[in-house]
Amino acid sequence: MKNNKKALAVLTITAAVGLSAIVPFNAFAASPFTDSASSAQIQTAIEQLAQQQIISGYENHTFKPNQSVTRAELAKMISLAFHVNLNAAAANSFTDVAKADWFYDYAVSLSSLGIMKGTNGQFQPTQSVSADQLSEWIVNVLKVEKTAVQQLPSFASLTGSQVTRGQAALLIVEAQQIAPIQVTKLQALNAITLQVTFSAPIPTAELELEPASKNFVFDNGLAISNVPRLKTGSTSTYLIPVPTQKAGTTYTLTYKGQPAGTFTASTEKIALKSTDQVTNDVFEVESHLADGVADYGYVIAAYSKSRPGAFIVDETNKYNGTTYQILSSMRTRQVQITPQGGAPMTANYLLFTQATDGRQAPKFILPDGATFKPGVTYTVSADWATIANPTFTAKEIAPLTIQSAAAVDAKTVAVTLSEDPKDEIFVSRRVSLTAADGTVLTAEYTLTSRKGAVGTFALLNNAQLVPGTAYTVAPIGNWATATPGASVTLAK
């Protein structure tokens, strides 16, 4: 245990605790120690802590589970198991702890946080530990009620004044289950992407945008721009998209009201390849895996089974010898597009067009009513990306054609185009439905509802189709034309 001091991530963590990701016992290889505990539960706990690199045993590869645990050994176990922020600069108030001691950082850090206290100016590193003392330290580090620790399954079996190393391992593993989730590592991967590792997985319900936005709070105007996404192959490391960070700014993250860390803004922009026109008002920017840029859809658990070519990157986002820039969610992302000799325009990302056609080619739409002028050269720029070939010359592209429409129910209409657009360019589009008496209803495309050339449009403002009434369907704006006579009627 004394020879493997683990370096923790450099973070500002005030709460000082967290829950290590617990790997199931049957996922381990062989025990790292030549001896074993007589209790299967204790043996499992020992191997879990070894897997987490919290314990390392002795030089002869034994763990000695039945030997009394010392205060110095527990200082290390508690510090690493609950992610205490080690502070080598903390004042050393102990006369029996020297800078050269292997347990120095653990002892002075726990003392400075009020977690483990000494007696008469001494830390007493070799002294054995009682059950009450161990539970008190766990209570202090977790900031929970004493009964929460004393009700843990193995606590009742601890008697006397000498807790063994195996018993300590088991109680610590059990205590990890009641520890609050904390950030253990925080880093900016690029100007729009953070990578945050937690002490345990974030509950699924808290990964929705509304609760996540409340839980992740930044200063200096930063905020999450979409939900955190778990990296494939990880238990608790998430990719988090944010607005473009401001160069030279230091940001502080607060998670669930607790300071979770600080980081300096990344100035690394995503290296995109080119841009091109898609429709008369939509264009795309393109990147490629071969160039070391990976859309996050390739490396997150949510898409690991559905995305062709998905793969697992390591903590440094390296796979098969290549380190990838991660293109995180484009939601709320914007770019500037400037016609030659004209004023720049702001184009907004079209949701769900990030990599839907096998390429990394998020689509952007011109401002309302604007269309490309054939023969004019346009230049695209962004504060979050560099584009190797940022210009294209617009060409005449006929609008999409609405071939037919059919009522799905009183509130939704299925609109069929003359051909499959093979992408989500229905996004943000609207159609009007006009009755013979002049009544006009408006319907908007329902995200991700497209099946081939057919997209579902929902009526706005709680409107409903009147049974037996025929409505003429027409696009709102220049995104499409309608085949003469295209109409929809809700059956009586």
VEXDREN-2710 file (C-alpha; in Angstrom, 1 decimal):
% VEXDREN-2710
k/r/px/py/pz
1/MET/0.0/0.0/0.0
2/LYS/2.9/2.4/0.7
3/ASN/4.5/2.4/-2.6
4/ASN/1.9/3.5/-5.0
5/LYS/0.8/7.1/-4.4
6/LYS/-1.8/8.0/-7.0
7/ALA/-1.7/11.4/-8.6
8/LEU/-5.2/12.9/-8.6
9/ALA/-6.5/15.3/-11.3
10/VAL/-5.6/18.9/-10.6
11/LEU/-9.0/20.4/-9.8
12/THR/-10.5/22.8/-7.3
13/ILE/-12.8/20.5/-5.4
14/THR/-14.2/22.1/-2.3
15/ALA/-16.5/19.2/-1.3
16/ALA/-13.5/16.9/-1.5
17/VAL/-15.5/13.7/-1.9
18/GLY/-17.0/11.5/-4.5
19/LEU/-17.8/7.9/-5.4
20/SER/-15.4/5.8/-7.4
21/ALA/-16.8/3.9/-10.3
22/ILE/-17.3/0.4/-9.1
23/VAL/-16.5/-2.4/-11.6
24/PRO/-18.4/-5.6/-10.9
25/PHE/-16.3/-8.3/-9.3
26/ASN/-16.7/-10.7/-12.2
27/ALA/-15.3/-8.1/-14.6
28/PHE/-11.9/-8.4/-12.9
29/ALA/-9.1/-10.5/-14.1
30/ALA/-7.2/-12.4/-11.3
31/SER/-6.6/-11.1/-7.9
32/PRO/-3.6/-8.8/-7.8
33/PHE/-2.5/-10.3/-4.5
34/THR/-1.0/-13.7/-3.6
35/ASP/-3.1/-14.0/-0.5
36/SER/-6.8/-13.8/0.0
37/ALA/-9.5/-13.0/2.6
38/SER/-11.5/-15.7/4.3
39/SER/-14.7/-13.8/3.5
40/ALA/-15.9/-13.6/-0.1
41/GLN/-17.4/-10.1/0.5
42/ILE/-14.1/-8.8/1.8
43/GLN/-12.1/-10.4/-1.0
44/THR/-14.5/-8.7/-3.5
45/ALA/-14.0/-5.3/-1.8
46/ILE/-10.2/-5.7/-1.8
47/GLU/-10.2/-6.4/-5.5
48/GLN/-12.6/-3.5/-6.3
49/LEU/-10.3/-1.1/-4.4
50/ALA/-7.3/-2.6/-6.2
51/GLN/-9.0/-2.1/-9.6
52/GLN/-9.6/1.5/-8.6
53/GLN/-5.9/1.9/-7.8
54/ILE/-6.7/2.8/-4.2
55/ILE/-4.7/0.0/-2.7
56/SER/-1.6/-1.7/-3.9
57/GLY/-0.5/-4.1/-1.2
58/TYR/3.0/-4.9/-0.1
59/GLU/6.2/-5.4/-2.1
60/ASN/5.8/-9.2/-1.8
61/HIS/2.4/-8.9/-3.6
62/THR/0.4/-9.7/-0.4
63/PHE/-2.4/-7.6/1.0
64/LYS/-2.6/-9.1/4.5
65/PRO/-6.4/-8.7/4.9
66/ASN/-6.4/-9.9/8.6
67/GLN/-3.7/-7.5/9.7
68/SER/-4.8/-4.4/11.6
69/VAL/-5.1/-1.4/9.4
70/THR/-3.1/1.7/10.5
71/ARG/-4.0/5.3/10.5
72/ALA/-1.5/6.0/7.7
73/GLU/-2.9/3.3/5.5
74/LEU/-6.5/4.5/6.1
75/ALA/-5.4/8.1/5.2
76/LYS/-4.5/6.9/1.8
77/MET/-7.5/4.7/1.4
78/ILE/-9.9/7.4/2.4
79/SER/-8.2/10.1/0.3
80/LEU/-8.3/8.0/-2.9
81/ALA/-11.6/6.2/-2.4
82/PHE/-13.4/9.5/-1.9
83/HIS/-11.4/11.7/-4.2
84/VAL/-10.0/14.1/-1.6
85/ASN/-8.1/17.0/-3.2
86/LEU/-4.6/16.4/-2.1
87/ASN/-2.9/19.6/-1.0
88/ALA/0.9/19.2/-0.4
89/ALA/1.1/22.8/0.5
90/ALA/-1.2/22.4/3.5
91/ALA/0.4/23.2/6.9
92/ASN/1.8/20.2/8.6
93/SER/0.9/20.4/12.3
94/PHE/2.2/16.9/13.2
95/THR/5.5/16.3/14.9
96/ASP/5.6/12.7/13.7
97/VAL/4.9/13.3/10.0
98/ALA/7.9/14.2/7.8
99/LYS/7.8/15.4/4.2
100/ALA/9.6/12.2/3.1
101/ASP/6.9/9.9/4.5
102/TRP/4.9/8.1/1.9
103/PHE/1.6/9.1/3.6
104/TYR/2.5/12.8/4.1
105/ASP/0.2/14.2/1.4
106/TYR/-2.7/12.1/2.7
107/ALA/-2.2/12.9/6.3
108/VAL/-1.8/16.7/6.0
109/SER/-4.6/17.0/3.4
110/LEU/-7.1/15.1/5.6
111/SER/-6.0/17.1/8.6
112/SER/-6.4/20.4/6.8
113/LEU/-9.9/19.5/5.9
114/GLY/-10.8/18.4/9.4
115/ILE/-11.4/14.8/8.3
116/MET/-8.7/13.1/10.4
117/LYS/-7.3/14.8/13.5
118/GLY/-4.3/14.0/15.5
119/THR/-3.6/13.8/19.3
120/ASN/-1.3/16.2/21.1
121/GLY/0.3/17.3/17.9
122/GLN/0.9/13.7/16.6
123/PHE/-0.7/11.9/13.7
124/GLN/0.3/8.4/15.1
125/PRO/0.6/6.8/11.6
126/THR/1.2/3.3/12.8
127/GLN/-1.6/3.1/15.4
128/SER/-4.4/0.8/14.8
129/VAL/-8.0/2.0/14.3
130/SER/-11.3/1.3/16.0
131/ALA/-14.7/0.9/14.2
132/ASP/-15.9/4.2/15.7
133/GLN/-12.8/6.1/14.5
134/LEU/-13.1/4.7/11.0
135/SER/-16.8/5.5/10.8
136/GLU/-16.1/9.0/12.1
137/TRP/-13.6/9.7/9.3
138/ILE/-16.0/8.4/6.7
139/VAL/-18.8/10.6/8.1
140/ASN/-16.4/13.6/8.0
141/VAL/-15.3/13.0/4.4
142/LEU/-18.8/12.3/3.1
143/LYS/-20.6/14.9/5.2
144/VAL/-23.4/12.5/6.0
145/GLU/-25.1/11.6/9.2
146/LYS/-23.3/9.1/11.5
147/THR/-26.2/6.7/11.3
148/ALA/-25.8/6.5/7.5
149/VAL/-22.4/4.9/8.0
150/GLN/-23.3/2.8/11.0
151/GLN/-26.2/1.2/9.1
152/LEU/-23.9/-0.1/6.4
153/PRO/-24.0/-3.9/6.2
154/SER/-20.5/-4.7/7.5
155/PHE/-20.4/-2.1/10.3
156/ALA/-22.2/-4.3/12.7
157/SER/-19.5/-6.9/12.4
158/LEU/-16.7/-4.5/13.4
159/THR/-15.9/-4.9/17.1
160/GLY/-13.0/-3.9/19.4
161/SER/-10.3/-1.4/18.7
162/GLN/-8.5/-3.0/15.8
163/VAL/-10.2/-2.9/12.4
164/THR/-8.4/-5.2/9.9
165/ARG/-7.3/-4.1/6.5
166/GLY/-9.9/-6.3/4.9
167/GLN/-12.7/-5.0/7.1
168/ALA/-11.7/-1.4/6.3
169/ALA/-11.7/-2.2/2.5
170/LEU/-15.3/-3.6/2.8
171/LEU/-16.7/-0.7/4.8
172/ILE/-15.1/1.8/2.4
173/VAL/-16.6/0.1/-0.6
174/GLU/-20.0/0.1/1.0
175/ALA/-19.6/3.8/1.9
176/GLN/-18.8/4.6/-1.7
177/GLN/-22.4/3.6/-2.4
178/ILE/-23.8/6.4/-0.3
179/ALA/-21.3/9.1/-1.3
180/PRO/-22.7/12.1/-3.3
181/ILE/-21.7/12.2/-7.0
182/GLN/-18.8/14.6/-7.5
183/VAL/-16.7/15.8/-10.4
184/THR/-13.2/14.2/-10.3
185/LYS/-11.8/15.6/-13.5
186/LEU/-12.7/18.5/-15.7
187/GLN/-11.0/19.6/-18.9
188/ALA/-11.8/21.6/-22.0
189/LEU/-11.1/19.4/-25.1
190/ASN/-11.7/22.3/-27.5
191/ALA/-13.5/25.6/-27.8
192/ILE/-17.0/24.0/-27.7
193/THR/-16.5/20.7/-25.8
194/LEU/-15.8/19.8/-22.2
195/GLN/-14.9/16.3/-20.9
196/VAL/-16.0/15.8/-17.3
197/THR/-15.4/12.7/-15.2
198/PHE/-17.6/12.0/-12.2
199/SER/-17.1/9.7/-9.3
200/ALA/-20.2/7.6/-10.5
201/PRO/-22.6/7.7/-13.4
202/ILE/-25.1/10.5/-13.5
203/PRO/-28.6/9.2/-13.0
204/THR/-30.5/8.8/-16.2
205/ALA/-33.3/11.2/-15.2
206/GLU/-30.7/14.0/-14.7
207/LEU/-29.4/13.7/-18.2
208/GLU/-32.4/15.5/-19.6
209/LEU/-31.7/19.0/-20.8
210/GLU/-33.7/20.8/-18.1
211/PRO/-32.3/19.1/-15.0
212/ALA/-28.8/19.0/-16.5
213/SER/-28.9/22.8/-17.2
214/LYS/-29.8/23.3/-13.5
215/ASN/-27.1/21.0/-12.2
216/PHE/-24.3/22.3/-14.4
217/VAL/-23.8/26.0/-13.7
218/PHE/-20.8/28.0/-15.0
219/ASP/-19.7/31.5/-14.4
220/ASN/-18.6/34.1/-17.0
221/GLY/-21.6/33.5/-19.2
222/LEU/-20.9/29.8/-20.1
223/ALA/-23.7/27.1/-20.0
224/ILE/-24.3/23.7/-21.4
225/SER/-25.8/23.8/-24.9
226/ASN/-27.1/20.2/-24.9
227/VAL/-27.2/17.1/-22.7
228/PRO/-24.1/15.4/-21.3
229/ARG/-23.3/12.3/-23.3
230/LEU/-21.5/9.3/-21.7
231/LYS/-18.4/8.2/-23.7
232/THR/-18.5/4.6/-24.9
233/GLY/-16.4/2.3/-22.8
234/SER/-16.5/4.7/-19.8
235/THR/-18.6/4.4/-16.7
236/SER/-18.7/8.1/-15.7
237/THR/-16.9/10.3/-18.3
238/TYR/-19.2/12.6/-20.2
239/LEU/-18.8/14.9/-23.2
240/ILE/-20.5/18.2/-22.6
241/PRO/-21.1/20.8/-25.4
242/VAL/-20.9/24.4/-24.5
243/PRO/-21.0/27.8/-26.3
244/THR/-17.6/29.0/-27.7
245/GLN/-15.3/29.7/-24.7
246/LYS/-13.8/33.1/-24.5
247/ALA/-10.0/33.0/-24.9
248/GLY/-8.1/33.8/-21.7
249/THR/-11.1/33.3/-19.5
250/THR/-11.1/31.0/-16.4
251/TYR/-14.4/29.3/-15.8
252/THR/-15.7/27.7/-12.6
253/LEU/-18.2/24.8/-12.7
254/THR/-20.7/24.3/-10.0
255/TYR/-22.4/20.9/-10.0
256/LYS/-25.6/20.6/-7.9
257/GLY/-24.7/23.7/-6.0
258/GLN/-21.2/22.5/-5.1
259/PRO/-18.0/23.9/-6.6
260/ALA/-16.7/21.3/-8.9
261/GLY/-13.6/22.7/-10.6
262/THR/-12.0/25.4/-12.7
263/PHE/-10.5/25.4/-16.2
264/THR/-9.0/27.8/-18.6
265/ALA/-10.8/28.4/-21.9
266/SER/-9.6/26.3/-24.8
267/THR/-8.8/28.2/-28.0
268/GLU/-8.6/25.0/-30.0
269/LYS/-11.0/25.2/-32.9
270/ILE/-12.5/22.2/-34.8
271/ALA/-10.6/21.7/-38.1
272/LEU/-13.3/21.4/-40.7
273/LYS/-12.6/20.5/-44.3
274/SER/-15.1/22.4/-46.6
275/THR/-18.5/23.8/-47.1
276/ASP/-21.1/23.5/-49.8
277/GLN/-24.6/24.4/-50.8
278/VAL/-27.4/21.8/-50.1
279/THR/-30.7/23.6/-51.0
280/ASN/-31.6/27.1/-52.0
281/ASP/-31.3/28.2/-48.4
282/VAL/-29.3/25.4/-46.6
283/PHE/-25.5/24.7/-46.7
284/GLU/-23.2/22.3/-44.8
285/VAL/-19.8/22.2/-43.3
286/GLU/-17.9/18.9/-43.6
287/SER/-15.2/17.1/-41.7
288/HIS/-13.7/13.6/-41.9
289/LEU/-12.6/10.9/-39.5
290/ALA/-9.5/10.5/-41.7
291/ASP/-8.5/14.0/-40.8
292/GLY/-8.7/13.3/-37.0
293/VAL/-12.1/14.9/-36.4
294/ALA/-14.9/12.7/-34.9
295/ASP/-18.5/13.6/-34.5
296/TYR/-19.4/12.8/-31.0
297/GLY/-22.0/10.3/-32.3
298/TYR/-19.2/7.9/-33.1
299/VAL/-17.8/7.8/-29.5
300/ILE/-20.8/8.1/-27.1
301/ALA/-22.7/5.2/-25.6
302/ALA/-26.1/6.4/-26.8
303/TYR/-25.1/5.8/-30.4
304/SER/-22.7/3.0/-30.1
305/LYS/-25.0/0.4/-31.6
306/SER/-26.8/2.5/-34.2
307/ARG/-23.9/4.5/-35.6
308/PRO/-21.9/2.6/-38.3
309/GLY/-18.2/2.7/-37.6
310/ALA/-18.6/3.6/-33.9
311/PHE/-15.5/3.2/-31.9
312/ILE/-14.1/3.7/-28.4
313/VAL/-11.5/6.4/-27.6
314/ASP/-9.4/6.5/-24.5
315/GLU/-9.3/9.3/-21.9
316/THR/-7.2/11.4/-24.2
317/ASN/-9.6/10.7/-27.1
318/LYS/-7.1/8.5/-28.9
319/TYR/-8.1/5.4/-30.9
320/ASN/-5.8/3.2/-33.0
321/GLY/-3.0/5.6/-32.8
322/THR/-5.0/8.7/-33.8
323/THR/-6.1/11.5/-31.4
324/TYR/-9.4/12.9/-32.4
325/GLN/-10.9/16.3/-32.1
326/ILE/-14.5/15.7/-30.8
327/LEU/-17.2/17.6/-32.6
328/SER/-19.8/17.8/-29.9
329/SER/-23.5/18.6/-30.3
330/MET/-24.2/21.4/-32.8
331/ARG/-27.5/22.4/-31.0
332/THR/-27.7/26.2/-30.8
333/ARG/-24.5/26.5/-32.9
334/GLN/-24.2/29.3/-35.4
335/VAL/-21.8/30.3/-38.3
336/GLN/-21.4/33.4/-40.3
337/ILE/-21.9/33.3/-44.1
338/THR/-20.9/36.3/-46.2
339/PRO/-21.8/36.8/-49.9
340/GLN/-19.0/38.4/-52.0
341/GLY/-19.5/42.1/-51.8
342/GLY/-22.4/41.7/-49.3
343/ALA/-23.0/41.8/-45.6
344/PRO/-22.4/38.8/-43.4
345/MET/-25.5/36.8/-42.3
346/THR/-25.9/34.5/-39.2
347/ALA/-26.9/30.9/-40.1
348/ASN/-28.3/28.5/-37.5
349/TYR/-27.7/24.8/-37.2
350/LEU/-30.5/22.6/-38.4
351/LEU/-31.2/20.0/-35.7
352/PHE/-30.4/16.4/-36.3
353/THR/-28.3/17.0/-39.4
354/GLN/-24.9/16.5/-37.8
355/ALA/-24.0/13.2/-39.3
356/THR/-27.1/11.6/-40.5
357/ASP/-26.0/10.7/-44.0
358/GLY/-22.7/8.9/-43.1
359/ARG/-20.6/12.0/-43.2
360/GLN/-19.8/14.6/-40.6
361/ALA/-21.7/17.4/-42.3
362/PRO/-23.9/19.5/-40.1
363/LYS/-26.4/21.7/-42.0
364/PHE/-27.0/25.4/-41.5
365/ILE/-30.0/27.5/-42.7
366/LEU/-29.9/31.1/-43.9
367/PRO/-32.0/33.7/-42.0
368/ASP/-35.8/33.6/-42.6
369/GLY/-36.7/34.3/-46.2
370/ALA/-33.1/34.5/-47.5
371/THR/-32.0/32.3/-50.4
372/PHE/-28.7/31.8/-52.3
373/LYS/-28.1/33.9/-55.4
374/PRO/-26.7/31.7/-58.2
375/GLY/-23.3/32.7/-59.3
376/VAL/-22.4/34.5/-56.1
377/THR/-19.5/33.2/-54.0
378/TYR/-20.1/32.7/-50.3
379/THR/-17.6/32.4/-47.5
380/VAL/-18.4/30.6/-44.2
381/SER/-16.6/31.3/-40.9
382/ALA/-17.1/30.4/-37.3
383/ASP/-15.6/31.3/-33.9
384/TRP/-15.5/27.6/-33.0
385/ALA/-14.0/26.2/-36.2
386/THR/-11.4/26.7/-38.9
387/ILE/-12.5/25.7/-42.4
388/ALA/-9.8/24.7/-44.9
389/ASN/-12.0/25.5/-47.9
390/PRO/-14.5/28.0/-46.6
391/THR/-16.0/29.2/-49.9
392/PHE/-18.5/27.9/-52.5
393/THR/-20.3/29.4/-55.4
394/ALA/-24.0/29.2/-55.2
395/LYS/-25.9/27.4/-58.0
396/GLU/-29.5/27.2/-59.0
397/ILE/-31.2/24.5/-57.0
398/ALA/-34.9/24.0/-57.4
399/PRO/-36.9/24.1/-54.2
400/LEU/-38.2/20.8/-52.8
401/THR/-41.6/19.8/-54.1
402/ILE/-44.6/18.8/-51.9
403/GLN/-46.2/16.0/-53.9
404/SER/-49.1/15.2/-51.6
405/ALA/-50.3/15.3/-48.0
406/ALA/-52.6/13.1/-45.9
407/ALA/-54.2/13.6/-42.5
408/VAL/-52.8/11.3/-39.8
409/ASP/-55.3/12.5/-37.3
410/ALA/-57.0/15.8/-36.4
411/LYS/-53.7/17.4/-35.3
412/THR/-51.0/16.0/-37.6
413/VAL/-50.4/15.8/-41.4
414/ALA/-48.0/13.6/-43.3
415/VAL/-46.3/15.6/-46.1
416/THR/-44.7/13.7/-48.9
417/LEU/-42.0/15.2/-51.1
418/SER/-41.4/14.2/-54.7
419/GLU/-38.1/12.6/-53.6
420/ASP/-36.3/11.5/-50.5
421/PRO/-34.1/14.4/-49.2
422/LYS/-32.0/11.8/-47.3
423/ASP/-31.5/14.2/-44.4
424/GLU/-33.4/16.3/-41.8
425/ILE/-33.9/19.4/-44.0
426/PHE/-37.6/19.3/-43.1
427/VAL/-36.4/20.8/-39.8
428/SER/-38.0/24.2/-39.0
429/ARG/-40.2/24.0/-42.1
430/ARG/-43.9/24.9/-42.0
431/VAL/-46.9/24.5/-44.3
432/SER/-50.2/26.2/-44.5
433/LEU/-53.5/24.4/-44.8
434/THR/-56.3/26.6/-46.3
435/ALA/-59.9/25.6/-46.2
436/ALA/-62.5/26.8/-48.8
437/ASP/-64.0/29.2/-46.3
438/GLY/-60.7/31.0/-46.0
439/THR/-59.6/29.3/-42.7
440/VAL/-55.8/29.0/-42.6
441/LEU/-54.0/26.5/-40.3
442/THR/-50.3/26.3/-39.8
443/ALA/-48.3/23.1/-39.2
444/GLU/-44.6/22.6/-38.4
445/TYR/-42.4/19.6/-39.0
446/THR/-42.0/17.3/-36.0
447/LEU/-38.3/16.6/-35.4
448/THR/-36.9/13.2/-36.5
449/SER/-40.3/12.1/-37.9
450/ARG/-39.1/11.8/-41.5
451/LYS/-39.3/8.4/-43.1
452/GLY/-37.8/8.7/-46.5
453/ALA/-39.7/11.4/-48.4
454/VAL/-42.4/11.6/-45.8
455/GLY/-42.4/14.0/-42.8
456/THR/-45.0/14.6/-40.1
457/PHE/-46.2/18.1/-39.5
458/ALA/-48.1/19.0/-36.3
459/LEU/-50.7/21.8/-36.3
460/LEU/-49.8/24.8/-34.2
461/ASN/-51.8/26.7/-31.6
462/ASN/-53.9/23.7/-30.6
463/ALA/-55.7/23.8/-34.0
464/GLN/-57.5/20.8/-35.4
465/LEU/-58.6/19.7/-38.8
466/VAL/-62.4/19.7/-39.3
467/PRO/-63.6/16.3/-40.4
468/GLY/-64.7/16.2/-44.0
469/THR/-63.1/19.6/-44.9
470/ALA/-60.6/19.8/-47.7
471/TYR/-57.4/21.9/-47.1
472/THR/-55.1/23.1/-49.7
473/VAL/-51.5/22.5/-48.7
474/ALA/-48.7/25.0/-49.5
475/PRO/-45.2/25.6/-48.1
476/ILE/-44.6/28.7/-46.0
477/GLY/-41.5/30.3/-47.4
478/ASN/-39.3/29.4/-50.4
479/TRP/-38.2/26.0/-49.1
480/ALA/-40.6/24.1/-51.4
481/THR/-43.3/24.3/-54.0
482/ALA/-46.5/22.4/-53.9
483/THR/-47.9/20.2/-56.7
484/PRO/-51.1/21.9/-57.9
485/GLY/-54.1/20.5/-56.1
486/ALA/-52.2/19.1/-53.2
487/SER/-54.7/18.9/-50.4
488/VAL/-55.6/17.0/-47.3
489/THR/-59.0/15.9/-45.9
490/LEU/-59.7/14.4/-42.5
491/ALA/-62.2/11.6/-42.8
492/LYS/-65.5/12.0/-41.0
END
